[in-house]
Amino acid sequence: MNKLLIVIIGLALVLAAGCPKNVNPEAHVNRESPAPALAPPPAPAKPSGVPLKTYRDRANSFSVELPADWRDVNVAGASGLKFIKDDKGNAIIISVQETGMGEFLDVDNLPESEIYNMVDMAAGQIKSIYPDTEVISRGVRSLGGKKAGYANLRSESEYMGIRMPVLLMTYVTYHKGKMVSITAGSKESEFKRYAGQFEYYVSTFRFDD
């Protein structure tokens, strides 16, 4: 099996598991070395000559445009998660998890400190499984028309003695009592090439309710 696929499926299972209630995710975030300020994002770049299709999850009321030849992969044990990949080692992971906070939470009125807490929680979940994960930059952006936390992360995993570095971009927000995140990942050596396309796909994400 593709080594990068092993890493990203592992990440998918982490995101699908959610945050255990007896664990403080922020304990996994390195507070001694704050993440650098957010660099300007790459401009969304619609892939030229690539047919797109709308992937829709009616149960969780969202849709996103991705290349038509990307495959929707069923990950065992990953409820509330959509995992879509191509054959080059790129993947999009969309996670929808109950928060127990009810539908009253208005993410657009949250202070930036709470938005950063969402980012730290997502990073902490990943770091709890992949200890070498580091936050490269983070900030506040939008996802599906809602205020969202954003982070670039670098992670590594070992597969059959081989280290596999990957770069990830993660957006996370709240919607109707659920934490919603969309993560795009690629091999570190290929990420710059695909970053603009990832940003375009994220920009097409919509809540359908």
SEBADO-26808 format. One record per residue: x, y, z of N, C-alpha, C in turn; residue number from 0. Coordinates in pm, 1 decimal, always signed. Layout:
% residues N
((X,Y,Z),(X,Y,Z),(X,Y,Z),NUM),
...
***
This chain:
% residues 209
((+84.3,-120.2,+0.0),(+0.0,+0.0,+0.0),(+87.3,+124.3,+0.0),0),
((+45.0,+228.0,-69.2),(+116.5,+355.0,-75.3),(+147.4,+406.1,+64.9),1),
((+274.5,+442.5,+92.0),(+314.5,+484.2,+226.4),(+239.9,+609.0,+270.8),2),
((+222.6,+705.5,+179.5),(+151.1,+826.8,+215.6),(+6.7,+794.8,+249.8),3),
((-53.0,+699.1,+180.1),(-190.4,+661.9,+208.9),(-201.8,+606.4,+350.1),4),
((-101.9,+529.4,+395.1),(-100.3,+478.1,+532.2),(-105.2,+594.3,+631.3),5),
((-21.8,+696.6,+607.5),(-15.4,+811.6,+697.1),(-148.8,+884.6,+699.9),6),
((-205.9,+911.8,+582.9),(-326.6,+994.0,+577.2),(-448.6,+916.4,+625.3),7),
((-455.1,+785.4,+602.7),(-563.8,+707.1,+660.5),(-553.6,+710.3,+812.9),8),
((-431.1,+702.9,+864.2),(-412.5,+715.4,+1009.5),(-464.2,+848.6,+1059.8),9),
((-433.8,+954.8,+986.8),(-483.3,+1087.3,+1022.0),(-635.5,+1090.4,+1016.1),10),
((-692.9,+1027.3,+915.8),(-838.4,+1024.0,+903.8),(-901.4,+959.9,+1026.3),11),
((-843.4,+851.2,+1073.1),(-898.0,+784.1,+1190.2),(-884.8,+869.8,+1315.0),12),
((-775.9,+946.1,+1325.9),(-759.8,+1039.5,+1438.1),(-871.3,+1142.4,+1437.0),13),
((-895.3,+1204.0,+1321.7),(-998.2,+1307.1,+1311.8),(-1136.7,+1248.8,+1336.0),14),
((-1159.5,+1128.1,+1289.6),(-1291.1,+1067.0,+1307.1),(-1317.4,+1030.9,+1452.1),15),
((-1210.8,+1000.4,+1526.1),(-1227.5,+961.2,+1665.8),(-1270.4,+1078.1,+1752.1),16),
((-1240.3,+1199.0,+1709.0),(-1274.8,+1316.6,+1787.9),(-1182.0,+1329.9,+1905.7),17),
((-1211.9,+1423.8,+1993.1),(-1127.5,+1451.0,+2108.2),(-1182.3,+1381.9,+2231.4),18),
((-1106.6,+1291.1,+2293.3),(-1154.8,+1226.5,+2414.2),(-1184.7,+1329.5,+2522.2),19),
((-1294.1,+1309.0,+2597.0),(-1335.9,+1409.1,+2694.5),(-1240.1,+1420.8,+2811.6),20),
((-1162.6,+1316.1,+2839.4),(-1071.9,+1321.9,+2953.2),(-930.2,+1360.4,+2912.9),21),
((-913.9,+1410.1,+2791.6),(-782.1,+1452.3,+2743.8),(-788.9,+1598.3,+2704.5),22),
((-688.8,+1674.2,+2745.6),(-680.3,+1813.9,+2705.4),(-596.5,+1821.7,+2579.5),23),
((-655.6,+1847.2,+2462.4),(-580.0,+1847.7,+2337.4),(-468.9,+1950.9,+2338.1),24),
((-488.8,+2060.5,+2411.5),(-387.7,+2165.6,+2409.6),(-258.6,+2121.8,+2477.7),25),
((-267.1,+2011.1,+2555.0),(-145.8,+1961.5,+2619.1),(-46.0,+1912.4,+2516.9),26),
((-91.0,+1884.8,+2395.1),(-2.6,+1834.2,+2290.0),(+56.2,+1946.1,+2205.2),27),
((+19.3,+2069.7,+2233.2),(+65.8,+2181.1,+2152.3),(+184.5,+2246.9,+2220.6),28),
((+287.9,+2273.6,+2147.2),(+408.7,+2332.7,+2202.0),(+388.2,+2481.8,+2226.1),29),
((+364.5,+2520.3,+2353.6),(+340.3,+2659.8,+2386.1),(+468.8,+2740.3,+2397.0),30),
((+583.1,+2671.8,+2411.5),(+708.8,+2743.2,+2427.3),(+754.7,+2805.4,+2296.0),31),
((+708.1,+2753.0,+2185.6),(+748.5,+2804.0,+2054.9),(+623.9,+2832.7,+1972.4),32),
((+564.8,+2953.3,+1990.1),(+438.7,+2983.6,+1920.6),(+453.9,+2968.4,+1770.0),33),
((+344.5,+2928.0,+1708.2),(+345.7,+2913.1,+1563.1),(+366.7,+3048.6,+1497.6),34),
((+442.7,+3056.0,+1388.9),(+463.2,+3183.0,+1319.1),(+331.3,+3242.0,+1271.7),35),
((+331.4,+3371.9,+1249.2),(+213.3,+3438.3,+1196.3),(+176.8,+3377.7,+1061.6),36),
((+49.5,+3383.1,+1031.6),(+0.9,+3322.5,+908.8),(+54.4,+3394.3,+786.3),37),
((+116.1,+3320.7,+699.2),(+163.6,+3376.7,+572.8),(+45.6,+3391.6,+478.0),38),
((+55.8,+3482.5,+380.1),(-52.8,+3495.2,+282.3),(-78.6,+3360.6,+215.6),39),
((-206.5,+3319.8,+205.0),(-235.9,+3189.2,+146.0),(-208.1,+3189.7,-2.6),40),
((-177.3,+3074.2,-58.6),(-164.7,+3069.1,-204.6),(-299.3,+3101.1,-267.2),41),
((-296.4,+3167.4,-380.1),(-421.7,+3201.2,-448.0),(-490.2,+3072.8,-493.8),42),
((-622.1,+3061.8,-472.5),(-691.5,+2944.3,-524.5),(-668.8,+2930.9,-674.6),43),
((-630.3,+2812.5,-716.7),(-598.2,+2790.2,-857.8),(-682.2,+2675.0,-910.0),44),
((-788.8,+2706.7,-983.0),(-872.0,+2602.4,-1040.3),(-788.7,+2521.6,-1139.2),45),
((-780.3,+2390.5,-1119.2),(-695.3,+2309.9,-1206.9),(-740.5,+2318.1,-1353.0),46),
((-647.7,+2349.2,-1439.8),(-680.1,+2365.5,-1582.1),(-703.9,+2230.3,-1648.7),47),
((-813.7,+2222.3,-1722.6),(-841.0,+2101.2,-1799.5),(-877.8,+1980.5,-1717.9),48),
((-909.6,+2000.5,-1588.1),(-945.3,+1888.0,-1501.6),(-1095.3,+1891.1,-1475.3),49),
((-1170.5,+1792.3,-1521.8),(-1314.6,+1789.3,-1494.6),(-1340.0,+1779.4,-1344.1),50),
((-1433.7,+1860.8,-1295.8),(-1467.8,+1859.8,-1154.1),(-1606.7,+1800.6,-1135.3),51),
((-1628.5,+1748.6,-1015.8),(-1763.1,+1701.6,-982.2),(-1793.1,+1741.8,-838.3),52),
((-1919.4,+1753.7,-806.9),(-1960.7,+1790.8,-671.8),(-1979.2,+1664.4,-588.6),53),
((-1899.1,+1653.7,-482.4),(-1915.0,+1545.8,-386.0),(-2009.6,+1598.0,-277.7),54),
((-2118.7,+1527.5,-253.8),(-2219.9,+1576.7,-160.1),(-2244.8,+1473.7,-50.7),55),
((-2247.9,+1521.0,+72.6),(-2281.5,+1437.0,+187.3),(-2415.0,+1487.0,+240.8),56),
((-2522.5,+1418.1,+204.7),(-2655.2,+1464.3,+244.3),(-2678.7,+1447.8,+393.8),57),
((-2618.4,+1346.0,+454.5),(-2638.8,+1323.1,+597.8),(-2584.3,+1438.3,+680.7),58),
((-2473.8,+1496.9,+636.0),(-2411.3,+1606.5,+710.8),(-2427.0,+1741.2,+641.3),59),
((-2501.3,+1742.7,+532.4),(-2541.8,+1867.5,+464.6),(-2424.4,+1954.3,+421.4),60),
((-2330.4,+1894.7,+348.0),(-2225.0,+1976.3,+288.0),(-2194.3,+1924.2,+148.3),61),
((-2130.1,+2009.3,+70.0),(-2085.1,+1970.4,-63.4),(-1951.6,+2037.4,-91.1),62),
((-1874.6,+1978.3,-181.7),(-1744.3,+2032.4,-218.5),(-1711.5,+1985.3,-359.8),63),
((-1646.2,+2069.7,-437.3),(-1605.2,+2032.2,-572.3),(-1463.0,+1976.9,-569.4),64),
((-1444.8,+1862.5,-633.0),(-1314.3,+1798.4,-642.6),(-1301.7,+1737.5,-781.7),65),
((-1179.3,+1704.2,-823.2),(-1164.0,+1639.8,-954.1),(-1250.1,+1514.9,-965.0),66),
((-1308.5,+1497.1,-1081.7),(-1403.1,+1387.4,-1102.9),(-1338.7,+1249.5,-1088.5),67),
((-1206.2,+1240.9,-1109.0),(-1143.6,+1109.1,-1101.5),(-1089.5,+1075.9,-961.5),68),
((-1112.6,+1166.0,-863.3),(-1075.4,+1132.5,-726.0),(-1175.6,+1031.3,-671.9),69),
((-1127.0,+942.5,-585.9),(-1211.0,+834.1,-536.7),(-1252.7,+857.2,-392.0),70),
((-1378.7,+827.9,-364.4),(-1432.9,+832.1,-228.9),(-1397.9,+699.2,-162.8),71),
((-1314.5,+702.8,-59.5),(-1263.7,+581.0,+3.4),(-1336.9,+556.5,+134.8),72),
((-1382.4,+435.7,+155.2),(-1446.4,+397.4,+280.8),(-1338.7,+355.5,+380.2),73),
((-1327.4,+431.6,+491.3),(-1228.3,+399.7,+594.3),(-1300.9,+333.2,+710.7),74),
((-1269.5,+207.6,+737.0),(-1337.0,+132.9,+843.0),(-1318.1,+201.9,+978.3),75),
((-1425.0,+215.3,+1053.1),(-1417.2,+274.2,+1186.2),(-1416.3,+425.0,+1187.2),76),
((-1435.7,+487.5,+1070.9),(-1427.7,+633.9,+1062.0),(-1565.5,+691.2,+1032.5),77),
((-1650.4,+698.2,+1133.5),(-1782.6,+755.3,+1114.0),(-1772.6,+907.1,+1109.5),78),
((-1866.2,+969.8,+1037.1),(-1865.9,+1115.1,+1027.7),(-1750.1,+1169.6,+948.3),79),
((-1698.9,+1089.0,+855.7),(-1579.7,+1130.3,+783.4),(-1590.7,+1094.7,+635.8),80),
((-1547.3,+1187.5,+551.0),(-1540.2,+1163.0,+406.7),(-1393.4,+1172.7,+366.6),81),
((-1342.8,+1068.5,+302.5),(-1202.0,+1059.1,+265.3),(-1195.1,+1039.9,+114.4),82),
((-1140.8,+1138.6,+44.1),(-1139.2,+1137.2,-102.2),(-995.8,+1157.1,-148.8),83),
((-948.9,+1073.8,-240.9),(-808.7,+1077.6,-279.5),(-792.3,+1058.6,-429.3),84),
((-671.8,+1097.8,-476.8),(-635.2,+1067.5,-614.4),(-532.8,+955.7,-615.0),85),
((-468.6,+932.3,-727.4),(-369.5,+825.3,-736.6),(-226.6,+876.5,-726.3),86),
((-210.7,+1003.9,-685.6),(-77.1,+1063.1,-675.6),(-35.1,+1088.6,-531.7),87),
((-116.3,+1043.7,-437.3),(-82.6,+1064.6,-297.1),(-145.7,+1187.3,-234.9),88),
((-237.8,+1254.2,-305.3),(-308.6,+1368.8,-249.7),(-441.2,+1321.9,-192.3),89),
((-487.3,+1390.3,-87.9),(-613.1,+1350.0,-26.9),(-681.6,+1468.8,+36.9),90),
((-813.9,+1461.0,+42.9),(-897.8,+1556.1,+115.0),(-974.5,+1475.8,+219.7),91),
((-969.1,+1520.4,+344.3),(-1041.2,+1455.0,+452.4),(-1140.0,+1556.1,+510.2),92),
((-1267.2,+1520.0,+515.4),(-1368.8,+1606.8,+573.9),(-1426.8,+1534.4,+694.7),93),
((-1415.7,+1595.9,+810.9),(-1460.6,+1534.8,+935.9),(-1574.6,+1616.8,+994.9),94),
((-1681.5,+1550.1,+1035.7),(-1795.8,+1614.7,+1101.0),(-1821.1,+1540.2,+1231.7),95),
((-1800.7,+1608.8,+1346.4),(-1811.5,+1544.0,+1476.1),(-1900.3,+1624.0,+1570.4),96),
((-1983.4,+1553.2,+1646.7),(-2067.4,+1617.1,+1747.3),(-1978.4,+1678.1,+1855.8),97),
((-2019.6,+1795.7,+1904.8),(-1942.0,+1862.9,+2010.1),(-2011.3,+1861.4,+2144.8),98),
((-2142.8,+1834.8,+2146.0),(-2216.8,+1838.8,+2270.7),(-2248.4,+1979.4,+2317.5),99),
((-2220.7,+2079.2,+2232.3),(-2241.9,+2218.5,+2271.6),(-2372.8,+2275.0,+2218.0),100),
((-2449.3,+2194.1,+2144.7),(-2577.6,+2240.7,+2095.5),(-2563.6,+2332.8,+1976.0),101),
((-2676.2,+2369.8,+1919.3),(-2676.9,+2450.0,+1798.2),(-2668.0,+2599.4,+1823.9),102),
((-2663.0,+2637.5,+1953.5),(-2665.2,+2780.9,+1984.1),(-2531.4,+2848.7,+1956.8),103),
((-2424.3,+2772.4,+1943.7),(-2292.3,+2831.7,+1928.8),(-2280.2,+2904.0,+1794.8),104),
((-2247.2,+3031.5,+1799.3),(-2230.5,+3112.3,+1677.8),(-2081.6,+3136.1,+1656.3),105),
((-2022.6,+3058.7,+1567.6),(-1878.0,+3065.8,+1549.9),(-1833.5,+3203.1,+1501.0),106),
((-1919.4,+3273.1,+1426.5),(-1880.0,+3403.0,+1372.2),(-1864.7,+3508.8,+1480.1),107),
((-1920.2,+3483.4,+1598.2),(-1906.8,+3579.0,+1708.8),(-1804.5,+3535.9,+1812.0),108),
((-1736.8,+3425.4,+1786.9),(-1632.8,+3381.3,+1879.1),(-1509.5,+3471.7,+1867.9),109),
((-1442.6,+3501.3,+1979.3),(-1316.6,+3576.9,+1970.8),(-1209.2,+3492.7,+1904.3),110),
((-1108.0,+3560.4,+1852.3),(-1001.8,+3487.1,+1782.4),(-933.7,+3385.7,+1872.8),111),
((-928.1,+3415.0,+2004.0),(-863.3,+3320.5,+2094.8),(-932.9,+3185.3,+2092.7),112),
((-1067.4,+3185.3,+2079.4),(-1139.7,+3058.9,+2073.4),(-1119.9,+2989.0,+1939.0),113),
((-1105.0,+3069.1,+1834.9),(-1076.8,+3009.8,+1703.7),(-940.6,+2940.1,+1707.5),114),
((-842.7,+3005.3,+1770.9),(-711.1,+2942.5,+1782.3),(-718.6,+2816.0,+1867.7),115),
((-807.9,+2814.5,+1967.7),(-824.8,+2693.3,+2047.1),(-871.1,+2576.5,+1960.1),116),
((-958.9,+2604.8,+1862.6),(-1001.8,+2499.1,+1770.7),(-883.1,+2445.1,+1691.9),117),
((-797.9,+2537.7,+1645.1),(-679.9,+2495.4,+1569.5),(-588.9,+2410.4,+1657.5),118),
((-567.7,+2456.2,+1782.6),(-481.8,+2381.4,+1874.1),(-539.5,+2243.0,+1903.4),119),
((-672.2,+2234.3,+1912.6),(-735.1,+2105.5,+1938.2),(-709.9,+2009.6,+1822.6),120),
((-727.8,+2059.1,+1699.4),(-704.8,+1974.6,+1582.6),(-558.0,+1930.9,+1575.7),121),
((-467.4,+2025.5,+1600.3),(-324.7,+1992.2,+1597.6),(-289.5,+1894.7,+1709.4),122),
((-351.6,+1913.3,+1827.0),(-324.1,+1824.2,+1938.9),(-368.1,+1681.9,+1912.7),123),
((-482.4,+1666.4,+1845.4),(-529.2,+1531.7,+1810.8),(-429.6,+1461.8,+1719.6),124),
((-380.8,+1534.8,+1619.6),(-285.0,+1475.1,+1526.2),(-153.9,+1444.8,+1597.0),125),
((-108.6,+1538.1,+1680.6),(+20.4,+1521.6,+1748.2),(+17.2,+1406.8,+1849.1),126),
((-101.7,+1376.4,+1902.5),(-111.3,+1266.7,+1998.7),(-79.9,+1132.6,+1932.0),127),
((-99.6,+1123.5,+1800.1),(-69.6,+1000.6,+1726.2),(+64.3,+1011.6,+1653.8),128),
((+90.9,+1130.8,+1596.4),(+216.2,+1154.3,+1524.7),(+294.3,+1262.1,+1600.2),129),
((+379.0,+1222.3,+1697.9),(+445.5,+1318.9,+1786.1),(+533.0,+1420.8,+1713.8),130),
((+578.0,+1389.9,+1593.3),(+664.9,+1482.7,+1521.4),(+587.3,+1593.8,+1450.6),131),
((+456.1,+1595.3,+1465.4),(+375.6,+1698.8,+1400.2),(+409.1,+1836.2,+1456.0),132),
((+426.2,+1932.2,+1366.7),(+450.3,+2070.6,+1409.9),(+359.2,+2164.7,+1332.1),133),
((+313.5,+2269.7,+1401.2),(+233.3,+2373.0,+1338.3),(+328.2,+2473.1,+1273.7),134),
((+318.5,+2488.3,+1143.6),(+405.4,+2581.3,+1070.9),(+349.2,+2722.3,+1077.2),135),
((+220.3,+2735.6,+1058.1),(+154.4,+2865.8,+1068.5),(+7.2,+2842.4,+1096.9),136),
((-58.9,+2944.1,+1148.9),(-200.2,+2931.4,+1178.9),(-265.2,+3068.7,+1173.4),137),
((-395.7,+3071.6,+1165.3),(-463.8,+3198.8,+1158.0),(-613.4,+3180.5,+1152.0),138),
((-684.7,+3287.0,+1118.6),(-830.2,+3285.5,+1109.9),(-870.5,+3313.0,+966.2),139),
((-949.6,+3222.4,+909.4),(-998.4,+3238.5,+772.7),(-1147.3,+3207.2,+771.1),140),
((-1196.2,+3146.4,+665.4),(-1337.8,+3109.5,+660.8),(-1352.4,+2975.4,+591.0),141),
((-1460.8,+2905.9,+624.0),(-1493.7,+2777.9,+562.5),(-1644.8,+2772.6,+545.9),142),
((-1689.7,+2757.8,+423.8),(-1832.3,+2750.2,+398.2),(-1908.0,+2873.9,+442.4),143),
((-1841.6,+2990.2,+437.5),(-1905.5,+3114.6,+477.1),(-1903.3,+3141.2,+625.9),144),
((-1836.2,+3057.3,+703.7),(-1826.9,+3075.3,+848.0),(-1681.9,+3102.1,+889.0),145),
((-1665.6,+3175.7,+998.3),(-1531.4,+3197.6,+1051.4),(-1468.7,+3062.5,+1085.5),146),
((-1341.4,+3046.7,+1052.4),(-1275.1,+2917.8,+1072.9),(-1130.7,+2938.7,+1115.2),147),
((-1080.9,+2843.8,+1189.5),(-938.2,+2839.5,+1218.4),(-866.0,+2770.4,+1104.8),148),
((-740.4,+2805.9,+1086.6),(-660.8,+2750.4,+977.0),(-521.4,+2718.8,+1028.9),149),
((-464.8,+2610.8,+979.4),(-326.0,+2579.1,+1013.8),(-258.7,+2504.2,+900.3),150),
((-130.5,+2532.5,+883.2),(-41.0,+2448.8,+802.4),(+36.7,+2362.2,+899.1),151),
((+43.0,+2233.8,+872.6),(+114.2,+2142.1,+960.6),(+209.7,+2055.3,+880.9),152),
((+316.7,+2018.5,+947.6),(+409.4,+1920.9,+891.1),(+407.1,+1799.1,+981.8),153),
((+394.2,+1682.5,+923.2),(+388.8,+1560.9,+1002.4),(+476.8,+1454.8,+940.4),154),
((+513.0,+1356.8,+1020.8),(+593.2,+1244.7,+972.1),(+542.0,+1117.1,+1035.4),155),
((+551.1,+1011.8,+962.5),(+523.7,+880.3,+1016.9),(+627.4,+784.3,+960.8),156),
((+641.0,+671.4,+1026.3),(+737.8,+571.8,+979.9),(+663.2,+449.6,+930.7),157),
((+696.8,+405.6,+810.7),(+634.6,+286.8,+752.6),(+744.0,+196.3,+699.6),158),
((+755.9,+78.3,+758.9),(+858.7,-18.6,+721.4),(+997.0,+46.2,+723.9),159),
((+1020.9,+124.9,+829.1),(+1151.6,+186.3,+849.1),(+1178.7,+309.8,+765.8),160),
((+1081.4,+354.0,+686.8),(+1100.2,+470.6,+600.2),(+1019.5,+586.8,+654.9),161),
((+1085.3,+703.5,+675.4),(+1016.6,+823.1,+721.9),(+940.9,+887.7,+605.6),162),
((+816.5,+926.3,+629.7),(+734.3,+985.2,+525.9),(+686.7,+1122.8,+571.5),163),
((+752.8,+1231.2,+526.8),(+708.0,+1365.2,+562.9),(+591.6,+1410.2,+475.1),164),
((+489.6,+1467.2,+536.8),(+375.1,+1519.8,+464.1),(+345.4,+1660.8,+514.2),165),
((+286.6,+1741.0,+427.9),(+237.5,+1872.4,+466.8),(+85.9,+1871.9,+456.9),166),
((+21.8,+1942.0,+549.5),(-123.1,+1944.5,+557.8),(-171.8,+2087.8,+572.2),167),
((-287.6,+2118.0,+517.1),(-357.2,+2241.4,+548.2),(-494.0,+2201.7,+604.2),168),
((-530.3,+2263.1,+716.7),(-652.7,+2227.6,+786.1),(-737.2,+2350.6,+812.5),169),
((-864.9,+2342.5,+780.1),(-963.8,+2443.2,+816.6),(-1060.3,+2378.0,+914.5),170),
((-1099.8,+2448.3,+1020.3),(-1192.3,+2391.7,+1118.0),(-1289.5,+2499.4,+1164.0),171),
((-1419.1,+2461.6,+1173.0),(-1522.0,+2555.8,+1216.2),(-1630.3,+2479.0,+1289.9),172),
((-1729.1,+2551.7,+1341.8),(-1846.8,+2490.6,+1403.2),(-1967.5,+2516.5,+1314.2),173),
((-2057.1,+2416.7,+1307.3),(-2181.3,+2433.7,+1231.7),(-2290.4,+2350.1,+1296.4),174),
((-2389.7,+2418.0,+1351.9),(-2505.8,+2352.0,+1412.0),(-2465.2,+2244.9,+1513.1),175),
((-2379.3,+2285.2,+1606.1),(-2339.2,+2196.8,+1714.5),(-2235.5,+2093.2,+1678.6),176),
((-2180.3,+2100.6,+1557.5),(-2078.8,+2004.5,+1514.9),(-1949.1,+2076.8,+1479.3),177),
((-1838.1,+2009.1,+1507.1),(-1708.7,+2060.0,+1461.9),(-1682.1,+2002.3,+1323.6),178),
((-1657.6,+2088.8,+1228.2),(-1636.9,+2047.9,+1090.0),(-1496.5,+2087.7,+1047.7),179),
((-1421.6,+1994.1,+995.1),(-1287.0,+2026.0,+946.6),(-1266.7,+1968.3,+807.8),180),
((-1186.5,+2037.6,+728.9),(-1145.4,+1986.5,+599.1),(-992.9,+1997.4,+592.7),181),
((-928.7,+1886.2,+565.9),(-783.5,+1877.9,+565.6),(-736.8,+1826.7,+430.3),182),
((-641.8,+1895.7,+370.8),(-580.8,+1852.6,+245.0),(-434.9,+1818.5,+271.9),183),
((-389.5,+1709.6,+217.0),(-253.0,+1667.2,+242.8),(-182.8,+1614.5,+119.7),184),
((-49.3,+1627.1,+122.0),(+32.3,+1580.2,+11.5),(+172.6,+1552.6,+64.0),185),
((+250.7,+1478.1,-12.6),(+391.3,+1462.8,+21.5),(+457.0,+1599.8,+28.0),186),
((+548.5,+1617.1,+121.5),(+611.1,+1747.9,+139.6),(+673.7,+1798.1,+10.2),187),
((+732.9,+1710.5,-65.5),(+800.2,+1750.4,-189.2),(+702.4,+1796.0,-297.2),188),
((+574.4,+1760.2,-282.8),(+474.1,+1792.2,-383.9),(+375.5,+1899.6,-338.3),189),
((+379.1,+1935.8,-211.5),(+273.9,+2021.0,-156.4),(+266.9,+2157.6,-224.3),190),
((+381.2,+2218.7,-247.5),(+380.3,+2351.9,-309.5),(+312.2,+2348.5,-445.5),191),
((+331.7,+2240.5,-516.2),(+272.4,+2225.7,-649.0),(+119.2,+2222.9,-642.6),192),
((+65.8,+2161.5,-536.2),(-78.6,+2140.8,-527.5),(-149.6,+2238.7,-434.1),193),
((-77.0,+2322.8,-361.7),(-139.1,+2407.0,-258.7),(-248.8,+2496.8,-315.0),194),
((-224.4,+2559.7,-429.1),(-324.8,+2646.7,-488.4),(-451.1,+2571.0,-525.3),195),
((-434.3,+2447.7,-575.1),(-551.3,+2365.5,-607.7),(-627.0,+2327.9,-480.9),196),
((-554.1,+2292.4,-374.4),(-620.1,+2260.8,-248.1),(-703.8,+2379.5,-201.1),197),
((-646.1,+2500.5,-211.7),(-719.7,+2619.4,-168.6),(-846.5,+2637.4,-252.9),198),
((-839.1,+2607.5,-380.3),(-957.6,+2619.1,-465.4),(-1065.4,+2520.2,-419.6),199),
((-1026.1,+2394.8,-394.3),(-1124.6,+2295.9,-351.4),(-1191.3,+2338.9,-221.1),200),
((-1110.6,+2388.4,-126.4),(-1166.4,+2434.1,+1.0),(-1263.6,+2549.7,-21.8),201),
((-1232.0,+2637.8,-116.6),(-1318.5,+2753.0,-142.1),(-1454.9,+2713.0,-196.4),202),
((-1467.5,+2590.6,-248.9),(-1595.9,+2544.6,-302.1),(-1680.3,+2475.3,-195.6),203),
((-1625.8,+2458.4,-77.3),(-1699.3,+2388.6,+29.7),(-1821.0,+2471.3,+69.9),204),
((-1936.5,+2405.9,+79.2),(-2060.3,+2473.6,+114.6),(-2140.1,+2388.8,+213.9),205),
((-2202.2,+2458.8,+309.4),(-2303.3,+2393.3,+393.3),(-2436.0,+2402.9,+319.0),206),
((-2505.6,+2292.4,+307.4),(-2627.1,+2287.6,+226.6),(-2754.6,+2309.7,+307.0),207),
((-2741.9,+2337.3,+436.2),(-2863.1,+2360.3,+515.3),(-2861.5,+2500.4,+577.5),208),
***
